[in-house]
Amino acid sequence: MKRNLTLLAFCQGLFLTNNVVFIAINGLVGLSLAPLGWMATLPVMGYVVGGALSTSLVAKTQSRYGRRASFQIGLGVALLSALLCAYAVWSGNFWLLVTATLVAGYYSANGQLYRFAAAELSPPAFREKAVSLVMAGGLIGAVIGPNLAARTKGLFEVPFAGAYLSLAVVAVLSMLLMAFVQFPPVPPKVAGSPAGRKMSEIMRQPVFIVAAASAALSYGVMNLLMAATPLAMQVCGFPFSDAALVLEWHVIGMFAPGFFTGHLINRFGTLPVMGVGVVLNFACIAVALSGVDLHQFIIALFLLGVGWNFLFTGSTTLSLRAYRPEEKDRAQAAINFCVFATMAFTSFASGALVTTQGWALLNMGSLVPVAFTGAALAWLALKQRAAQNA
């Protein structure tokens, strides 16, 4: 179990390396190639739209071929899409870049399932910690991602072409590691075996509603602010190296808590830990609105990362109560579709808002989904308390 979780944690780290590099450079490359400034984050949006469109296909692939084969197919797509992104930048083709990131979304839809696979590699009593520890592997992305983007952006004459080519190497390395992870065998399809409940029945459960809403909104707010940060910092006159430093501390905040979030959930409960995540998101917005110095960007994005970790890890463990083993592929695909759909909207909104309305208004708008997440958690806590007293 430890060997499998360690390998999967490294794959998670390399997955986040890909994501961080995309976030760090796609908006800037988009801004340099896009016909209009508000279209700058369309390559970022393409990545998450591709993920949303791929969730159903990935669920079918996982169900038919198993975790390892599906994950390896995703990594193959990551390799090809990185090469296509590099060619798009080299040829100065904005719409080819958007198409390439759309294709890369298939890899993202696979990578989002690493955390669910972690729960299947461990006994029930260790699932919360397994999910948390695999997510902690994202620290690799926190360290490597921003530095990889900064060190390879000028590797060739065309800016950022080297960064995309470096992601092809990251994909190959992840394929090698994934080959050694031992997943449970795919259960054979037996006629008359239970197919599980209808999705409409699963999705009507309060625990599923809150798990899906928390996962989607926490990722949406995080993506809204993170995708806009390099653009906002460029407007404020900061060099790319400073933006890379801010993203590094942000991703550290996202995944460093993974070493203890599982322990906190076991000790205090899922909903209280998620509630702390909501408070940290409010704190992030307060710091961001207080000014645009470098230290304010760093602190705000670090708080945003920790808040996201508490909410996203909590929503993942919460969702495990909402479905049975035979329902997992469909239920996980539905949750991830909600996540990607929200991210698609916020990816577009981040570029449009930060380039037309500014950093302050972008943060004020983030208060609405954060408040809605807090209300959803309170609603579920009240329903659970009422059920216990009944």
RAFENGI-V758775 format. One record per residue. N is the residue number from 0. OMEGA is omega in whole degrees, 0 to 359 (NA if undefined). Layout:
BEGIN
n: {N:N}
omega: {OMEGA:OMEGA}
END
This chain:
BEGIN
n: {0:1:2:3:4:5:6:7:8:9:10:11:12:13:14:15:16:17:18:19:20:21:22:23:24:25:26:27:28:29:30:31:32:33:34:35:36:37:38:39:40:41:42:43:44:45:46:47:48:49:50:51:52:53:54:55:56:57:58:59:60:61:62:63:64:65:66:67:68:69:70:71:72:73:74:75:76:77:78:79:80:81:82:83:84:85:86:87:88:89:90:91:92:93:94:95:96:97:98:99:100:101:102:103:104:105:106:107:108:109:110:111:112:113:114:115:116:117:118:119:120:121:122:123:124:125:126:127:128:129:130:131:132:133:134:135:136:137:138:139:140:141:142:143:144:145:146:147:148:149:150:151:152:153:154:155:156:157:158:159:160:161:162:163:164:165:166:167:168:169:170:171:172:173:174:175:176:177:178:179:180:181:182:183:184:185:186:187:188:189:190:191:192:193:194:195:196:197:198:199:200:201:202:203:204:205:206:207:208:209:210:211:212:213:214:215:216:217:218:219:220:221:222:223:224:225:226:227:228:229:230:231:232:233:234:235:236:237:238:239:240:241:242:243:244:245:246:247:248:249:250:251:252:253:254:255:256:257:258:259:260:261:262:263:264:265:266:267:268:269:270:271:272:273:274:275:276:277:278:279:280:281:282:283:284:285:286:287:288:289:290:291:292:293:294:295:296:297:298:299:300:301:302:303:304:305:306:307:308:309:310:311:312:313:314:315:316:317:318:319:320:321:322:323:324:325:326:327:328:329:330:331:332:333:334:335:336:337:338:339:340:341:342:343:344:345:346:347:348:349:350:351:352:353:354:355:356:357:358:359:360:361:362:363:364:365:366:367:368:369:370:371:372:373:374:375:376:377:378:379:380:381:382:383:384:385:386:387:388:389}
omega: {182:180:180:180:178:179:180:176:177:177:175:179:179:174:179:173:177:183:183:178:178:181:184:189:187:179:181:177:178:180:181:184:187:176:180:185:183:179:188:184:175:175:175:179:180:180:183:174:176:177:180:181:184:188:181:179:179:179:179:179:179:182:184:188:181:185:189:182:180:178:180:175:178:180:174:176:178:179:183:182:177:178:179:176:180:179:180:178:181:182:179:184:183:185:173:176:178:179:180:179:175:178:180:178:177:176:181:179:175:183:179:180:179:183:176:178:179:180:181:180:185:176:184:184:184:189:181:180:180:178:182:182:178:177:177:176:176:176:177:177:180:183:186:188:181:180:177:179:183:185:183:183:179:183:179:182:180:182:174:176:179:179:178:178:179:179:174:177:178:180:180:179:179:177:179:180:182:181:183:177:180:179:175:181:178:180:181:178:181:179:180:178:184:180:180:181:174:181:179:179:179:186:178:181:178:182:178:180:183:179:181:181:181:179:183:184:178:178:180:179:179:181:180:183:183:181:182:187:179:179:180:181:177:177:180:176:180:176:181:180:177:177:177:178:179:179:178:179:177:182:172:177:180:192:176:178:180:179:181:181:178:177:179:179:179:185:187:183:184:185:177:179:177:177:176:177:177:179:180:176:176:179:177:182:179:180:181:180:183:180:184:171:183:183:178:173:182:183:181:182:175:178:177:180:180:178:177:181:181:182:186:176:178:180:178:180:177:183:181:178:190:184:178:182:182:181:193:184:180:182:179:177:180:179:181:176:177:179:184:179:178:179:179:180:183:177:178:183:183:180:181:183:185:181:181:185:177:184:184:181:177:180:179:177:180:180:184:179:178:179:179:177:178:179:179:179:179:179:180:179:179:179:179:178:178:178:179:181:183:NA}
END
